[in-house]
């Protein structure tokens, strides 16, 4: 799960779909939901380990408010040369949190609103009259994977949140499978060299699509995705 998540989000802004005449780059908000002892933390940690193996990882702080999220995003700027469009500037950040409450102590409407705004990578700007604050983010890209329990999710999210766009942007994966084993047994925790190779290889892909990949995919590097 963690490796597949990394593979999909590592395309950064080099893979995009043209929808409604606009360029949409991949953003994934994923929550692993399960009871204690189902392996959520291990999945998140393994995903983080894989991500740190790629070139120029932009790992976000674990705990953030709306303001610190904006500050961190503005600092993670990248500029790439698109084959057809020339230089393209964007900001990319990856959040990994073992527990939802570790990422956001309580439901923060301002932070949730910021994440909802980032999901569709339109230009973001924040200004304040005091302190001459003027932050411009041309194309933000945020990816998130967190773990949580069903009870914590229900306690954490207010009822009104389930009727807003933020939750519709989340992919929630639930599992109640428990693996009972020897906690002291030797376990191979090494990462897959093949998957690390694929993750770094995907950084060289330039993929665009004007329709779902299954029907029409254009790739300047000859890779169908």
Order of alpha helices (4+ residues) and beta strands (2+ residues): alpha-beta-beta-beta-alpha-alpha-beta-beta-alpha-alpha-beta-beta-beta-alpha-alpha-beta-alpha-beta-beta
